[in-house]
Amino acid sequence: MPNGIGPEVPYRFLEAYVAGLAFKLAELYAPGRMDQLAVRAGNSFRQAAERDVENSPLRVVPALATYTSQVY
């Protein structure tokens, strides 16, 4: 988008963003569909949040040599 105007949404959450926007627009333009769109927005966000995990092991090992070595 020009001039940096645009949502900074991770690609994994684009569908959830659009569903949430549709729900918010329904408040003004289609109040009768709000219930249906609220369920869709909630489901789409839940799915995106469940997929947004890192499946790699993490191993943290402190470098104790830097604390125990004596420098003269």
N, C-alpha and C positions, 0 to 999 in steps of 0.2 A: 504494500500500500504506500502511496506517496506521503512524504513528510513523516514517516514513522507512525502514522495513525492506523492502529489495528490492534487487535487483541493479542497478547502474548500468551498463547495457549499451547501446551505441549500437544503434539500430534495425537497422542493417545487419548486426549480428552476433547478432541474436536467434536465428536458426535454428542458428547454430554453437554458441551457448551451450546451447540445448536439446539438441542432439546430444551435446555434451560431458557434460552432466548425465546424459543417458540412459546414456552409456558408464560414467560413475562409478557410477550406480545398478546397472548390470549386474554390477559386481564383487560386490555383495552378493546380488542377487536373481535374476540370470540369467547365471551365468558362461559358459554355453555360447554366448551371443550376443555376447560381448565382442569377438571378432574382427570380426564384421559391423558392430557399432556403432562400433568404432575407425576403420574405413575410412570410415564415413559421417560421423563427427565430423571427421576429417581433411579430407575432401573439402569439407564445408560450411565449415570455417574457411578453407581455401584459396580458395574462391570468394568469401567475404566479404572476405578480405584483398586479392584482385585487384580487386574492385569499389571498395575504399576508397581511391581516388586522386582527386586534384583535377585536373581537366582544364582548368585556366585558366592562361594565361601569366602569368609573374611578371617584372616589370621593376623592378630596384632602381636608383635614381638618387640619388647622394649630393647633398646640398645644400651645395655648396662655398662658396656666397656667405656663409654664416654663419661660415666659417673665415677667409675672405680679407678680409671687410669690416673696416675700422678704425673703431672708435668712439672719439671723443675726449671 
